[in-house]
Amino acid sequence: MGLAGPDYIQREMERFFEHIGRSKRPVCFFEKAWKPLCDVLENDSEVLIIAELAGVPAGRIDVKVEGTSLVISGDRPEPSSEANRAFCQMEISYGPFERTIQLPAQVDAESARASYEDGFLQVRLPKLKGRSRKEVDIDVSTE
């Protein structure tokens, strides 16, 4: 999934110019790229990653282990906009996202579990001892 493909950039430009045409007030665009905030926790038996993904449907989240990293990607759909509203400030990012997290330990990707509830994705990765890593997709369940 590409992060900033031509369709995404086109939508963002159209949204910006639509705002300019409707409003005399300046709009403040959020400066950061859309990357979900994450916490990484570790204990003796597992690595736990918690990602904040408010507004992202579970079916639009992809999670995989690639070598020494966990990759979380997906797409937050844009809400339908009302015709008579103009943005005064834009801080919430929509569209595709991707976050790569360096894992602090070797993990058993095949035994990983992921859950998604109230806008938070939790990925539990049991630690490995002495085995090699490989790429594995992880299914996300809703609770």
C-alpha positions as CSV (number, residue, x, y, z in Angstrom):
1,M,0.0,0.0,0.0
2,G,1.6,3.3,-1.1
3,L,1.6,6.1,1.4
4,A,1.2,9.2,-0.7
5,G,0.1,8.0,-4.1
6,P,-1.2,10.3,-6.8
7,D,-4.9,9.8,-5.8
8,Y,-4.2,10.7,-2.2
9,I,-2.2,13.8,-3.2
10,Q,-4.9,14.9,-5.7
11,R,-7.6,14.5,-2.9
12,E,-5.6,16.6,-0.5
13,M,-5.0,19.4,-3.1
14,E,-8.7,19.4,-4.0
15,R,-9.6,19.7,-0.4
16,F,-7.2,22.6,0.1
17,F,-8.3,24.5,-2.9
18,E,-12.0,23.9,-2.1
19,H,-11.4,25.5,1.3
20,I,-9.6,28.5,-0.2
21,G,-12.5,29.1,-2.5
22,R,-15.1,29.0,0.3
23,S,-13.4,30.8,3.2
24,K,-11.6,34.1,3.8
25,R,-10.1,32.6,7.0
26,P,-6.6,31.0,7.0
27,V,-6.4,27.3,7.4
28,C,-3.7,25.6,9.6
29,F,-2.6,22.3,8.1
30,F,-1.1,19.7,10.5
31,E,2.7,19.6,9.7
32,K,3.5,15.9,10.4
33,A,2.9,13.0,8.1
34,W,0.2,10.6,9.2
35,K,1.9,8.1,11.4
36,P,0.1,6.6,14.3
37,L,1.5,7.1,17.8
38,C,2.8,3.9,19.3
39,D,4.0,2.6,22.7
40,V,6.4,-0.3,22.8
41,L,6.6,-2.3,26.0
42,E,8.7,-5.4,26.8
43,N,8.9,-7.9,29.6
44,D,10.7,-11.3,30.0
45,S,8.2,-13.2,27.8
46,E,6.9,-10.8,25.2
47,V,7.0,-7.5,23.3
48,L,3.7,-5.4,23.3
49,I,3.0,-2.7,20.8
50,I,0.1,-0.4,21.3
51,A,-0.9,1.9,18.4
52,E,-3.5,4.7,18.5
53,L,-5.7,4.3,15.4
54,A,-8.9,6.2,16.2
55,G,-11.3,6.2,13.3
56,V,-9.6,3.4,11.4
57,P,-11.9,0.4,10.7
58,A,-10.3,-2.9,11.8
59,G,-10.6,-4.3,8.2
60,R,-8.3,-1.5,7.0
61,I,-5.4,-2.4,9.3
62,D,-2.5,-4.6,8.1
63,V,0.1,-5.8,10.6
64,K,3.2,-7.8,9.7
65,V,6.6,-8.7,11.1
66,E,9.4,-8.0,8.6
67,G,12.7,-9.2,9.9
68,T,13.5,-7.2,13.0
69,S,10.5,-4.8,12.6
70,L,6.8,-4.6,13.0
71,V,5.0,-2.8,10.2
72,I,1.5,-1.4,10.8
73,S,-0.2,0.1,7.8
74,G,-3.7,0.9,6.6
75,D,-6.1,3.6,5.7
76,R,-8.3,6.1,7.8
77,P,-11.2,7.1,5.6
78,E,-12.2,10.7,5.3
79,P,-15.5,11.5,7.0
80,S,-18.2,12.8,4.6
81,S,-18.1,16.6,4.7
82,E,-21.1,18.9,4.8
83,A,-21.3,21.3,1.8
84,N,-21.7,24.5,4.0
85,R,-18.7,23.8,6.3
86,A,-15.2,25.2,5.8
87,F,-12.1,24.1,7.7
88,C,-10.6,26.6,10.1
89,Q,-7.9,24.2,11.3
90,M,-7.0,20.7,10.0
91,E,-5.0,18.5,12.4
92,I,-6.5,15.1,11.9
93,S,-4.9,13.2,9.1
94,Y,-6.8,10.9,6.8
95,G,-5.9,8.4,4.1
96,P,-3.1,5.8,4.0
97,F,-0.6,5.4,6.8
98,E,2.4,3.2,7.7
99,R,4.4,2.9,10.8
100,T,7.5,0.7,11.2
101,I,8.7,-0.1,14.7
102,Q,12.1,-1.7,15.4
103,L,11.5,-4.6,17.7
104,P,13.7,-4.6,20.9
105,A,14.0,-8.5,20.9
106,Q,13.7,-11.5,18.6
107,V,10.0,-12.6,18.5
108,D,7.9,-15.6,17.4
109,A,5.9,-13.9,14.7
110,E,3.8,-17.0,14.0
111,S,2.5,-16.9,17.6
112,A,1.7,-13.2,17.6
113,R,-1.8,-12.0,18.5
114,A,-3.4,-8.6,17.7
115,S,-6.6,-7.1,19.0
116,Y,-8.3,-3.8,18.2
117,E,-10.7,-2.0,20.6
118,D,-11.7,1.6,21.1
119,G,-9.2,2.9,18.6
120,F,-6.2,1.1,20.0
121,L,-4.4,-1.7,18.3
122,Q,-2.5,-4.1,20.6
123,V,0.0,-6.5,19.1
124,R,1.5,-9.1,21.4
125,L,4.7,-10.8,20.2
126,P,6.1,-13.7,22.3
127,K,9.9,-13.5,22.5
128,L,12.1,-16.1,20.7
129,K,15.3,-17.7,21.8
130,G,17.7,-19.0,19.2
131,R,15.4,-19.2,16.1
132,S,15.6,-17.1,12.9
133,R,13.1,-14.4,11.9
134,K,10.9,-14.4,8.8
135,E,8.1,-12.3,7.4
136,V,4.6,-13.2,8.7
137,D,1.2,-11.5,8.4
138,I,-0.8,-11.1,11.6
139,D,-4.6,-11.2,11.6
140,V,-6.3,-8.4,13.6
141,S,-9.4,-9.4,15.6
142,T,-12.0,-7.0,17.2
143,E,-13.1,-7.5,20.7
